[in-house]
Amino acid sequence: MKIITSGSKYIDIDAYASCIAYRELFKLKGIEAISVSTSKLNESITKQILEFKQSLDSYQESEEQEFIILDVSEEIYFDTIVKKDKIVELIDHHPGFETVWKEKLGEKAQIETIGAVATIILEKYQEEHLLNKMEKEVAYMLMAAILDNTLNFKAKITSNRDIMAYQKLQKIVSDNGRYCERYFLECQEMIEHDLINSIQNDTKVGIHHQLLPNVIAQLTVWDKTNIMKQLEIIYQVLDRYDKNWIMNLICIKDAKSYIISKHEKVKMQMQKLMHHTFNGNIMELPEVWLRKELIKEAIINEK
């Protein structure tokens, strides 16, 4: 039995969609597999997607298990069900642990600089000549994952492979080009419905880089207007973690990131890293930045 899973604190639409889609690919090949997570689902997984018939499976421990890890490669963040000595495959797009996993798994370790793990899963369907067997709901999930992780193809991590994968998925669902706006508006509705939990569900703690604070939260919305009216909630929630934090508010409509902080030390860090200044507690960047891209930029500048 193959157990396909991801991270421990929360999973986003890329992990969720990729786990389910990879399970469905194994089933098409006649291989027994389940997709499992014990983590919180963040707001990138919309109500519509949760209502699809394809969803995560329940988990029961057994001896005959092999684990496949998607969208994470740092062991401390693996789902708590993972037996590390039974990992047989790992697919990720976060940098830093390529050598470690290549030594452990060889060709079964695939860590690439690409927008979304969902793109790699789509390519695996192609390799098996099973793309024509993909169900529309699975295609919609993978489309959402690519949109979310590439920020509508504006993120610097976006590759031509992501764009091509999305176009192939559009053909499966006969998309008229409107799915992008609809998806991000659905995400925004979920975020605004419970802003406190939304912040908590997409906050990473323990960022160990000289040019970044310890805590980085991230929200992705279609329109920033309503969130900007609720800055006090952001302050209150993130101050509970640490005084050193930033919120990366990504506005798809503007195609910009807005870095939010009220702490002077953090502002100085971010101004040094990003070469832009704060206007009050907001630093407006001229393009979108993912949290993983901010971390990568910090790593480059520390060398």
C-alpha positions in Angstrom: 0.0 0.0 0.0 1.3 3.4 -1.0 0.6 6.2 1.4 0.8 9.6 -0.3 1.0 12.5 2.1 2.7 15.9 2.8 3.4 18.4 5.6 2.5 18.4 9.3 1.2 21.8 10.3 -1.0 22.6 7.3 -1.4 21.7 3.7 -2.3 24.0 0.8 -4.0 23.3 -2.4 -0.7 22.2 -4.1 -0.2 19.5 -1.6 -3.9 18.6 -1.4 -4.4 18.4 -5.1 -1.1 16.7 -5.9 -1.7 13.9 -3.2 -5.2 13.2 -4.6 -4.2 13.3 -8.3 -1.1 11.1 -7.7 -3.3 8.6 -5.9 -5.7 8.6 -8.9 -2.8 8.0 -11.2 -1.6 5.0 -9.2 -5.2 3.6 -9.3 -5.3 4.0 -13.1 -2.1 1.9 -13.2 -3.7 -0.8 -11.0 -1.6 0.1 -7.9 -3.2 0.4 -4.5 -2.7 3.8 -3.0 -4.3 6.3 -0.6 -3.8 10.0 0.0 -3.8 11.0 3.6 -3.2 14.1 5.8 -3.6 14.7 9.5 -2.9 18.5 9.0 -5.1 21.5 8.8 -6.2 22.5 5.3 -5.6 26.1 4.6 -7.8 28.6 2.7 -6.4 27.8 -0.7 -8.5 24.7 -0.6 -11.9 26.2 -1.3 -15.4 24.9 -0.3 -16.1 24.0 -3.9 -12.9 21.8 -4.0 -13.8 20.2 -0.7 -17.2 19.2 -2.2 -15.6 17.3 -5.0 -16.0 13.5 -4.9 -12.3 13.0 -4.9 -11.0 13.8 -1.4 -8.4 12.6 1.2 -8.7 9.1 2.6 -8.8 7.9 6.2 -5.6 6.4 7.6 -5.0 3.1 9.4 -1.5 2.0 10.2 -0.4 -1.3 8.9 2.9 -3.2 8.2 2.6 -3.1 4.4 3.1 0.6 3.9 5.4 2.7 1.7 5.3 6.5 2.0 5.4 9.0 -0.8 6.0 12.6 0.3 4.8 15.5 -1.8 5.5 19.3 -1.5 7.9 19.1 1.5 11.4 17.8 1.9 12.5 19.0 5.3 11.9 16.0 7.6 10.8 18.0 10.7 7.7 19.2 8.7 6.6 15.7 7.5 3.1 14.6 8.5 3.3 12.8 11.8 2.1 9.5 10.3 5.2 9.2 8.2 7.6 6.4 8.9 10.9 7.8 7.7 12.5 4.4 7.0 9.6 3.5 4.7 9.8 6.6 2.4 10.1 5.4 -1.2 9.6 8.6 -3.2 9.7 12.3 -2.6 8.6 15.1 -4.9 9.0 18.8 -3.9 9.8 22.2 -5.3 11.3 23.8 -2.2 15.1 24.2 -2.3 17.7 23.1 0.3 17.4 19.3 0.6 18.1 18.1 -2.9 21.4 16.3 -2.1 20.0 14.7 1.1 17.2 13.0 -0.7 19.1 12.2 -3.9 21.5 10.2 -1.7 18.6 8.4 0.1 16.3 7.7 -2.8 18.2 8.3 -6.0 15.9 8.8 -9.0 12.9 8.6 -6.7 13.8 12.0 -5.3 12.5 14.8 -7.5 13.1 18.3 -6.1 12.9 20.9 -8.9 12.7 24.6 -9.3 9.2 24.8 -10.5 6.0 26.7 -9.6 3.9 23.8 -8.4 4.3 20.2 -7.5 1.0 19.8 -9.4 2.8 20.5 -12.6 5.1 17.5 -11.9 2.1 15.3 -11.2 0.5 16.4 -14.5 3.7 15.5 -16.3 3.6 12.0 -14.7 0.1 11.4 -16.2 1.6 12.4 -19.6 4.6 10.0 -19.1 2.1 7.2 -18.5 -0.1 8.2 -21.5 -3.0 8.5 -19.1 -3.8 12.3 -19.3 -7.0 11.4 -21.3 -8.2 9.4 -18.2 -7.9 12.3 -15.8 -11.3 13.2 -14.3 -12.4 16.9 -14.6 -12.5 17.4 -10.8 -8.9 16.3 -10.5 -8.0 18.6 -13.3 -9.7 21.6 -11.6 -7.8 20.8 -8.4 -4.5 20.8 -10.2 -5.4 24.0 -12.0 -6.1 25.7 -8.7 -2.8 24.4 -7.3 -0.8 25.9 -10.2 -2.7 29.2 -10.0 -2.1 29.4 -6.3 1.5 28.5 -6.3 2.5 30.6 -9.3 0.2 33.5 -8.3 -1.5 33.5 -11.6 1.9 32.9 -13.3 3.3 36.2 -11.9 5.6 34.6 -9.3 9.3 34.4 -10.2 9.3 30.7 -9.6 6.8 30.2 -12.5 8.3 28.1 -15.4 7.1 27.3 -18.9 6.3 23.8 -17.6 3.7 25.3 -15.3 2.1 27.3 -18.1 2.0 24.3 -20.4 0.6 22.1 -17.7 -2.2 24.6 -17.0 -3.0 24.8 -20.7 -3.4 21.0 -20.9 -5.6 21.0 -17.8 -7.8 23.8 -19.4 -8.5 21.5 -22.3 -9.6 18.7 -20.0 -12.2 21.0 -18.3 -13.0 23.2 -21.3 -12.1 26.3 -19.3 -13.1 29.6 -20.9 -10.3 31.5 -19.1 -12.5 32.6 -16.1 -11.5 30.0 -13.6 -8.6 32.0 -12.3 -10.7 34.9 -11.0 -13.4 32.6 -9.7 -10.8 30.5 -7.8 -9.1 33.4 -6.1 -12.4 35.0 -5.2 -13.4 31.8 -3.5 -10.2 31.8 -1.6 -10.7 35.4 -0.5 -14.2 34.6 0.7 -12.9 31.8 3.0 -10.1 34.0 4.3 -12.4 36.9 5.1 -14.9 34.6 6.7 -12.4 33.8 9.5 -9.4 36.0 9.2 -7.8 35.0 12.5 -7.7 31.3 11.6 -6.7 32.1 8.0 -3.6 33.9 9.3 -2.8 31.1 11.8 -3.2 28.4 9.1 -0.6 30.0 6.8 2.0 31.2 9.2 5.5 29.7 9.3 7.4 30.0 12.5 11.2 29.4 13.0 12.6 31.1 9.9 16.3 31.2 10.6 17.8 33.8 8.3 19.6 37.0 9.3 17.6 39.1 6.8 14.2 37.7 7.7 12.1 37.7 10.9 11.3 34.5 12.8 7.7 34.5 11.7 6.3 34.9 8.1 2.6 34.8 7.5 1.1 34.9 4.0 -2.3 35.5 2.6 -3.3 35.5 -1.1 -6.4 37.4 -2.2 -7.9 38.7 -5.4 -8.4 42.2 -3.9 -6.5 43.5 -0.9 -9.0 46.2 0.1 -10.9 44.5 2.9 -7.8 42.9 4.4 -6.1 46.3 4.6 -9.0 47.6 6.7 -8.3 44.9 9.3 -4.6 45.4 10.0 -5.2 45.5 13.8 -6.3 41.8 13.6 -3.1 40.9 11.8 -1.1 42.7 14.4 -2.8 40.9 17.3 -2.6 37.5 15.8 1.1 37.6 14.8 2.3 39.4 18.0 1.2 36.2 19.8 4.0 34.3 18.0 6.8 36.7 18.2 7.5 40.4 17.9 9.6 39.7 14.8 7.1 38.9 12.1 5.9 40.0 8.6 2.7 39.4 6.7 3.1 38.9 3.0 -0.2 40.0 1.6 -0.4 39.0 -2.1 -3.0 40.8 -4.2 -3.6 39.0 -7.5 -5.6 41.8 -9.1 -2.7 44.3 -8.4 0.0 41.7 -9.2 1.8 42.9 -6.2 3.0 41.9 -2.7 2.4 44.1 0.3 4.8 43.4 3.2 3.2 44.3 6.5 5.1 44.9 9.8 4.9 47.3 12.7 8.3 46.5 14.3 11.2 48.8 13.4 13.9 46.1 13.5 11.9 44.0 11.0 11.3 46.9 8.8 15.0 47.6 8.6 15.7 43.9 7.8 13.1 43.9 5.0 14.3 47.2 3.5 17.8 45.9 3.3 16.7 42.7 1.7 14.1 44.0 -0.7 15.6 47.5 -1.5 12.2 49.2 -0.9 10.9 51.4 1.9 8.0 51.2 4.2 5.2 53.7 4.1 4.0 53.5 7.7 3.6 49.7 8.3 3.3 48.8 4.6 6.0 48.1 2.1 4.5 47.9 -1.5 6.5 45.7 -3.8 6.2 46.3 -7.6 5.6 42.6 -8.2 4.4 39.5 -6.4 6.6 37.5 -4.1 5.9 34.1 -2.6 7.1 33.4 0.9 9.4 30.7 -0.5 10.9 33.3 -2.9 11.5 35.7 0.0 13.4 32.9 1.8 15.4 32.1 -1.3 16.3 35.8 -1.7 17.5 35.9 1.9 19.6 32.8 1.4 21.3 34.3 -1.7 22.0 37.6 0.1 23.5 35.9 3.1 26.2 34.2 1.0 
